[in-house]
Amino acid sequence: MRILDLRGTHREMGQQFGEQCRGEIETFYKLRVANAIAQAKQHGGRDVDEATLLRVATACIEPTRQYHPAGWEELEGIADGADMSPTKILAMNGLTDLRDILAWHGDLETFGGCSSVVVGPDRNRAGHGHCGQTWDLATDNMPYVLVVRRAPADAPSTRSLTTVGCLSLIGLNERGIAVGTTNIRTKDPRAGVTYLSIIHKVLHCDTLEAATTAVVDAPRAGAHYYYLMDRGSRAAAIECSANLADVHPVTDGVFVHTNHCLVPAHQGIEANTPAASSHARQSRLESLVEAAEDAVTATTIESAFGDRANGEDAISRVDFNGISSNGAVVMAPAAGLFRACHGTPHDAEWLEIPVA
């Protein structure tokens, strides 16, 4: 597991990130764009080029700047350090949403996957809630996954699994706010704030209430499911389209979300998703965690994330249609626990990274 430390103002942290990963960021940007263009053509019948993608990204700049100025400053710093345009850095960070804006009406399969779980404190004998997920994306993206430890001058320090040149994805801050996401797909995407910028703002929050507001009130570009948990093991499962948001408090039990909409209002505007895989992973993860009853620990969840049952529809995915589980995270905010692995969870090494 590669760990990168950033410290200073938001722009300084971005510049450090860009400078230290300059060549990788440029390569990763090209991989992400090429993959999105190829999938739009193959599955959605859309002739999309880089220039079109960047026009959409340009339309997202002002909403992003207004929504979270600190996050935008870091994106600009990354661009400066990597010697790339801020528009390209924003596009790389929000490519899932931008792709949906361009191709929502076709048959484009959701890019990536991810299987997430929130477990209430009643299922752990020490009274700690847990949350976490696998992170599924293009197999050729795997070399660019890393953990970033941020120590901003005027916000909580954070730990996050992400990719080179990108803001936070799955993370925990020193105030005990945890957040992660899975992809879903609805037919109402628009120019707006992309999901990594939303998650980055959540990790600047001190309370579950503020974190929930950061998700619900965002002028979102696309659909995602977000889960939140605080140091008191209070949790929220938030399923969003670009225009709609449903907040489900998770106070006990097990709540699993993969890549299909669970909220009826969102199902009415849902675009095509990889139904077999998503439903299989949903059912399998629920059964594995529920089987532990009141003895769910980080190890229980790590084992579930590494499950290889169901072949191509396994939770730990190995190059299925070019998609692999590139990593996974388990968090217990009440215990300050952040554990992550790089690569497929069934054979990757898990590392515990303390949160100050």
C-alpha positions as a Python dict, from the first residue, in 0.01 Angstrom:
ca = {
    (1, 'M'): (0, 0, 0),
    (2, 'R'): (142, 335, -104),
    (3, 'I'): (78, 623, 140),
    (4, 'L'): (120, 989, 47),
    (5, 'D'): (131, 1266, 310),
    (6, 'L'): (12, 1619, 229),
    (7, 'R'): (25, 1919, 463),
    (8, 'G'): (-43, 2293, 446),
    (9, 'T'): (-304, 2509, 281),
    (10, 'H'): (-545, 2343, 41),
    (11, 'R'): (-360, 2479, -260),
    (12, 'E'): (-24, 2375, -114),
    (13, 'M'): (-149, 2021, -52),
    (14, 'G'): (-278, 2000, -408),
    (15, 'Q'): (51, 2125, -547),
    (16, 'Q'): (243, 1867, -343),
    (17, 'F'): (14, 1595, -478),
    (18, 'G'): (54, 1712, -837),
    (19, 'E'): (431, 1745, -818),
    (20, 'Q'): (491, 1408, -652),
    (21, 'C'): (265, 1216, -893),
    (22, 'R'): (299, 1430, -1208),
    (23, 'G'): (374, 1160, -1464),
    (24, 'E'): (126, 916, -1313),
    (25, 'I'): (-154, 1174, -1309),
    (26, 'E'): (-112, 1246, -1680),
    (27, 'T'): (-114, 874, -1762),
    (28, 'F'): (-411, 806, -1535),
    (29, 'Y'): (-607, 1093, -1691),
    (30, 'K'): (-553, 945, -2037),
    (31, 'L'): (-661, 598, -1921),
    (32, 'R'): (-977, 730, -1760),
    (33, 'V'): (-1078, 939, -2060),
    (34, 'A'): (-1004, 666, -2315),
    (35, 'N'): (-1204, 413, -2116),
    (36, 'A'): (-1506, 643, -2085),
    (37, 'I'): (-1500, 727, -2457),
    (38, 'A'): (-1475, 359, -2555),
    (39, 'Q'): (-1763, 258, -2328),
    (40, 'A'): (-1983, 542, -2451),
    (41, 'K'): (-1932, 419, -2806),
    (42, 'Q'): (-1963, 47, -2735),
    (43, 'H'): (-2258, 49, -2497),
    (44, 'G'): (-2435, 379, -2550),
    (45, 'G'): (-2382, 430, -2923),
    (46, 'R'): (-2243, 775, -2851),
    (47, 'D'): (-1952, 932, -3039),
    (48, 'V'): (-1791, 1118, -2750),
    (49, 'D'): (-1445, 1271, -2773),
    (50, 'E'): (-1213, 1433, -2520),
    (51, 'A'): (-1311, 1784, -2627),
    (52, 'T'): (-1679, 1710, -2559),
    (53, 'L'): (-1593, 1568, -2217),
    (54, 'L'): (-1390, 1877, -2130),
    (55, 'R'): (-1675, 2106, -2233),
    (56, 'V'): (-1895, 1931, -1978),
    (57, 'A'): (-1617, 1954, -1718),
    (58, 'T'): (-1587, 2328, -1785),
    (59, 'A'): (-1957, 2369, -1707),
    (60, 'C'): (-1895, 2201, -1368),
    (61, 'I'): (-1617, 2439, -1261),
    (62, 'E'): (-1825, 2725, -1123),
    (63, 'P'): (-2071, 2503, -928),
    (64, 'T'): (-1771, 2322, -778),
    (65, 'R'): (-1593, 2645, -684),
    (66, 'Q'): (-1904, 2784, -514),
    (67, 'Y'): (-1996, 2459, -339),
    (68, 'H'): (-1659, 2401, -170),
    (69, 'P'): (-1392, 2667, -226),
    (70, 'A'): (-1130, 2471, -28),
    (71, 'G'): (-1177, 2163, -243),
    (72, 'W'): (-1155, 2369, -559),
    (73, 'E'): (-830, 2528, -435),
    (74, 'E'): (-684, 2181, -390),
    (75, 'L'): (-791, 2079, -742),
    (76, 'E'): (-623, 2392, -878),
    (77, 'G'): (-310, 2305, -679),
    (78, 'I'): (-306, 1953, -822),
    (79, 'A'): (-337, 2097, -1172),
    (80, 'D'): (-51, 2339, -1108),
    (81, 'G'): (175, 2070, -962),
    (82, 'A'): (95, 1822, -1240),
    (83, 'D'): (132, 2087, -1511),
    (84, 'M'): (-218, 2016, -1642),
    (85, 'S'): (-530, 2229, -1675),
    (86, 'P'): (-778, 2247, -1385),
    (87, 'T'): (-1046, 2136, -1631),
    (88, 'K'): (-865, 1808, -1698),
    (89, 'I'): (-809, 1749, -1327),
    (90, 'L'): (-1178, 1809, -1255),
    (91, 'A'): (-1273, 1574, -1541),
    (92, 'M'): (-1045, 1302, -1405),
    (93, 'N'): (-1194, 1341, -1056),
    (94, 'G'): (-1555, 1338, -1173),
    (95, 'L'): (-1541, 1115, -1479),
    (96, 'T'): (-1821, 882, -1362),
    (97, 'D'): (-2064, 1174, -1340),
    (98, 'L'): (-1944, 1340, -1658),
    (99, 'R'): (-1979, 1017, -1853),
    (100, 'D'): (-2338, 985, -1735),
    (101, 'I'): (-2414, 1340, -1847),
    (102, 'L'): (-2294, 1250, -2197),
    (103, 'A'): (-2446, 903, -2228),
    (104, 'W'): (-2732, 862, -1981),
    (105, 'H'): (-2990, 776, -2244),
    (106, 'G'): (-2796, 485, -2396),
    (107, 'D'): (-2730, 134, -2270),
    (108, 'L'): (-2395, 219, -2111),
    (109, 'E'): (-2326, -15, -1819),
    (110, 'T'): (-2228, 151, -1497),
    (111, 'F'): (-1852, 200, -1499),
    (112, 'G'): (-1713, 26, -1194),
    (113, 'G'): (-1914, -133, -920),
    (114, 'C'): (-1851, -135, -544),
    (115, 'S'): (-2024, -315, -258),
    (116, 'S'): (-2079, -124, 67),
    (117, 'V'): (-2202, -206, 416),
    (118, 'V'): (-2303, -12, 727),
    (119, 'V'): (-2324, -214, 1050),
    (120, 'G'): (-2488, -70, 1362),
    (121, 'P'): (-2322, -82, 1705),
    (122, 'D'): (-2571, -350, 1817),
    (123, 'R'): (-2383, -600, 1597),
    (124, 'N'): (-2047, -548, 1769),
    (125, 'R'): (-1982, -661, 2126),
    (126, 'A'): (-1772, -352, 2197),
    (127, 'G'): (-2056, -130, 2077),
    (128, 'H'): (-1870, 5, 1774),
    (129, 'G'): (-2047, 64, 1444),
    (130, 'H'): (-1858, -25, 1125),
    (131, 'C'): (-1881, 85, 764),
    (132, 'G'): (-1683, 28, 447),
    (133, 'Q'): (-1679, -101, 93),
    (134, 'T'): (-1496, -259, -192),
    (135, 'W'): (-1390, -21, -466),
    (136, 'D'): (-1437, -158, -817),
    (137, 'L'): (-1310, 21, -1126),
    (138, 'A'): (-1114, -50, -1442),
    (139, 'T'): (-848, -317, -1391),
    (140, 'D'): (-581, -100, -1554),
    (141, 'N'): (-648, 170, -1292),
    (142, 'M'): (-508, -47, -1011),
    (143, 'P'): (-146, 87, -1017),
    (144, 'Y'): (-279, 437, -946),
    (145, 'V'): (-459, 356, -619),
    (146, 'L'): (-310, 490, -294),
    (147, 'V'): (-391, 619, 53),
    (148, 'V'): (-359, 994, 105),
    (149, 'R'): (-314, 1143, 452),
    (150, 'R'): (-408, 1510, 449),
    (151, 'A'): (-327, 1757, 728),
    (152, 'P'): (-485, 2086, 616),
    (153, 'A'): (-408, 2402, 807),
    (154, 'D'): (-774, 2488, 875),
    (155, 'A'): (-971, 2162, 859),
    (156, 'P'): (-966, 1814, 1016),
    (157, 'S'): (-690, 1576, 913),
    (158, 'T'): (-809, 1283, 703),
    (159, 'R'): (-721, 937, 573),
    (160, 'S'): (-861, 838, 235),
    (161, 'L'): (-826, 564, -24),
    (162, 'T'): (-822, 735, -363),
    (163, 'T'): (-625, 756, -688),
    (164, 'V'): (-336, 976, -803),
    (165, 'G'): (-441, 1337, -855),
    (166, 'C'): (-784, 1288, -700),
    (167, 'L'): (-967, 1421, -397),
    (168, 'S'): (-1100, 1195, -120),
    (169, 'L'): (-1300, 884, -206),
    (170, 'I'): (-1343, 653, 97),
    (171, 'G'): (-1226, 829, 410),
    (172, 'L'): (-1229, 906, 781),
    (173, 'N'): (-1138, 1234, 948),
    (174, 'E'): (-1000, 1306, 1294),
    (175, 'R'): (-1343, 1424, 1415),
    (176, 'G'): (-1479, 1075, 1351),
    (177, 'I'): (-1672, 1140, 1028),
    (178, 'A'): (-1652, 846, 784),
    (179, 'V'): (-1780, 847, 427),
    (180, 'G'): (-1785, 629, 118),
    (181, 'T'): (-1986, 580, -200),
    (182, 'T'): (-2113, 337, -460),
    (183, 'N'): (-2214, 415, -816),
    (184, 'I'): (-2577, 416, -925),
    (185, 'R'): (-2717, 556, -1248),
    (186, 'T'): (-3025, 769, -1311),
    (187, 'K'): (-3148, 967, -1609),
    (188, 'D'): (-3121, 1316, -1459),
    (189, 'P'): (-2746, 1402, -1467),
    (190, 'R'): (-2650, 1765, -1521),
    (191, 'A'): (-2355, 2000, -1500),
    (192, 'G'): (-2285, 2036, -1131),
    (193, 'V'): (-2066, 1913, -846),
    (194, 'T'): (-1913, 1569, -898),
    (195, 'Y'): (-1898, 1302, -631),
    (196, 'L'): (-1536, 1331, -516),
    (197, 'S'): (-1584, 1701, -444),
    (198, 'I'): (-1890, 1611, -233),
    (199, 'I'): (-1697, 1347, -38),
    (200, 'H'): (-1406, 1587, 11),
    (201, 'K'): (-1641, 1844, 166),
    (202, 'V'): (-1795, 1578, 392),
    (203, 'L'): (-1450, 1507, 533),
    (204, 'H'): (-1417, 1875, 625),
    (205, 'C'): (-1725, 1842, 850),
    (206, 'D'): (-1733, 1806, 1229),
    (207, 'T'): (-2077, 1645, 1271),
    (208, 'L'): (-2302, 1391, 1104),
    (209, 'E'): (-2564, 1662, 1055),
    (210, 'A'): (-2321, 1888, 868),
    (211, 'A'): (-2196, 1594, 661),
    (212, 'T'): (-2551, 1495, 566),
    (213, 'T'): (-2627, 1854, 461),
    (214, 'A'): (-2311, 1859, 247),
    (215, 'V'): (-2447, 1564, 48),
    (216, 'V'): (-2818, 1651, 36),
    (217, 'D'): (-2780, 2022, -46),
    (218, 'A'): (-2507, 1978, -309),
    (219, 'P'): (-2599, 2071, -669),
    (220, 'R'): (-2502, 1717, -768),
    (221, 'A'): (-2389, 1633, -1121),
    (222, 'G'): (-2496, 1269, -1106),
    (223, 'A'): (-2637, 981, -905),
    (224, 'H'): (-2449, 810, -621),
    (225, 'Y'): (-2517, 637, -294),
    (226, 'Y'): (-2325, 781, 4),
    (227, 'Y'): (-2291, 633, 352),
    (228, 'L'): (-2186, 836, 657),
    (229, 'M'): (-2099, 742, 1015),
    (230, 'D'): (-1983, 947, 1313),
    (231, 'R'): (-1784, 874, 1628),
    (232, 'G'): (-2104, 789, 1814),
    (233, 'S'): (-2176, 519, 1551),
    (234, 'R'): (-2474, 713, 1419),
    (235, 'A'): (-2501, 650, 1048),
    (236, 'A'): (-2690, 770, 742),
    (237, 'A'): (-2747, 592, 411),
    (238, 'I'): (-2809, 856, 145),
    (239, 'E'): (-2919, 748, -204),
    (240, 'C'): (-2910, 1035, -452),
    (241, 'S'): (-2992, 1110, -811),
    (242, 'A'): (-2872, 1445, -941),
    (243, 'N'): (-3197, 1610, -826),
    (244, 'L'): (-3334, 1378, -556),
    (245, 'A'): (-3195, 1258, -222),
    (246, 'D'): (-3327, 1006, 29),
    (247, 'V'): (-3174, 993, 379),
    (248, 'H'): (-3215, 667, 570),
    (249, 'P'): (-3082, 669, 930),
    (250, 'V'): (-2904, 344, 1022),
    (251, 'T'): (-2924, 297, 1398),
    (252, 'D'): (-2881, -79, 1416),
    (253, 'G'): (-2860, -392, 1205),
    (254, 'V'): (-2692, -423, 866),
    (255, 'F'): (-2748, -198, 563),
    (256, 'V'): (-2592, -302, 232),
    (257, 'H'): (-2585, -103, -92),
    (258, 'T'): (-2427, -202, -422),
    (259, 'N'): (-2506, -49, -764),
    (260, 'H'): (-2880, -45, -812),
    (261, 'C'): (-3134, 198, -669),
    (262, 'L'): (-3323, 88, -358),
    (263, 'V'): (-3548, 398, -331),
    (264, 'P'): (-3870, 367, -536),
    (265, 'A'): (-3861, 729, -655),
    (266, 'H'): (-3510, 674, -790),
    (267, 'Q'): (-3599, 341, -948),
    (268, 'G'): (-3847, 529, -1164),
    (269, 'I'): (-3565, 724, -1330),
    (270, 'E'): (-3295, 457, -1309),
    (271, 'A'): (-3083, 391, -1615),
    (272, 'N'): (-2957, 44, -1701),
    (273, 'T'): (-2729, -110, -1439),
    (274, 'P'): (-2537, -440, -1422),
    (275, 'A'): (-2835, -600, -1247),
    (276, 'A'): (-2705, -956, -1212),
    (277, 'S'): (-2378, -853, -1052),
    (278, 'S'): (-2524, -579, -835),
    (279, 'H'): (-2813, -788, -700),
    (280, 'A'): (-2588, -1091, -643),
    (281, 'R'): (-2334, -888, -448),
    (282, 'Q'): (-2610, -718, -247),
    (283, 'S'): (-2762, -1050, -139),
    (284, 'R'): (-2430, -1222, -73),
    (285, 'L'): (-2285, -938, 138),
    (286, 'E'): (-2603, -911, 343),
    (287, 'S'): (-2599, -1284, 421),
    (288, 'L'): (-2228, -1293, 509),
    (289, 'V'): (-2245, -1004, 756),
    (290, 'E'): (-2582, -1102, 902),
    (291, 'A'): (-2443, -1449, 975),
    (292, 'A'): (-2203, -1297, 1231),
    (293, 'E'): (-2503, -1175, 1435),
    (294, 'D'): (-2366, -969, 1728),
    (295, 'A'): (-2000, -1049, 1661),
    (296, 'V'): (-1930, -831, 1357),
    (297, 'T'): (-1573, -698, 1360),
    (298, 'A'): (-1344, -540, 1102),
    (299, 'T'): (-1215, -890, 1030),
    (300, 'T'): (-1570, -1012, 959),
    (301, 'I'): (-1620, -739, 701),
    (302, 'E'): (-1276, -783, 545),
    (303, 'S'): (-1352, -1152, 498),
    (304, 'A'): (-1688, -1068, 337),
    (305, 'F'): (-1523, -820, 101),
    (306, 'G'): (-1286, -1097, -7),
    (307, 'D'): (-1565, -1343, -85),
    (308, 'R'): (-1524, -1517, -422),
    (309, 'A'): (-1857, -1703, -439),
    (310, 'N'): (-2081, -1653, -746),
    (311, 'G'): (-1800, -1646, -1002),
    (312, 'E'): (-1823, -1334, -1219),
    (313, 'D'): (-2075, -1188, -974),
    (314, 'A'): (-1839, -1223, -676),
    (315, 'I'): (-1794, -944, -421),
    (316, 'S'): (-1417, -950, -480),
    (317, 'R'): (-1410, -901, -857),
    (318, 'V'): (-1122, -1010, -1081),
    (319, 'D'): (-1117, -846, -1425),
    (320, 'F'): (-1487, -903, -1498),
    (321, 'N'): (-1559, -709, -1820),
    (322, 'G'): (-1240, -515, -1753),
    (323, 'I'): (-1344, -432, -1395),
    (324, 'S'): (-1164, -542, -1077),
    (325, 'S'): (-1188, -468, -708),
    (326, 'N'): (-899, -223, -690),
    (327, 'G'): (-912, -194, -312),
    (328, 'A'): (-1135, -190, -5),
    (329, 'V'): (-1175, -4, 324),
    (330, 'V'): (-1325, -86, 665),
    (331, 'M'): (-1382, 193, 919),
    (332, 'A'): (-1499, 210, 1281),
    (333, 'P'): (-1514, 581, 1372),
    (334, 'A'): (-1582, 511, 1742),
    (335, 'A'): (-1247, 333, 1761),
    (336, 'G'): (-1062, 562, 1518),
    (337, 'L'): (-1016, 258, 1293),
    (338, 'F'): (-925, 291, 924),
    (339, 'R'): (-812, -29, 751),
    (340, 'A'): (-748, -49, 378),
    (341, 'C'): (-612, -283, 116),
    (342, 'H'): (-482, -221, -234),
    (343, 'G'): (-593, -479, -486),
    (344, 'T'): (-849, -759, -478),
    (345, 'P'): (-954, -803, -113),
    (346, 'H'): (-933, -1183, -118),
    (347, 'D'): (-555, -1178, -167),
    (348, 'A'): (-443, -824, -76),
    (349, 'E'): (-271, -726, 248),
    (350, 'W'): (-483, -516, 483),
    (351, 'L'): (-311, -224, 653),
    (352, 'E'): (-432, -28, 956),
    (353, 'I'): (-365, 344, 924),
    (354, 'P'): (-417, 538, 1252),
    (355, 'V'): (-628, 854, 1241),
    (356, 'A'): (-497, 1133, 1463),
}
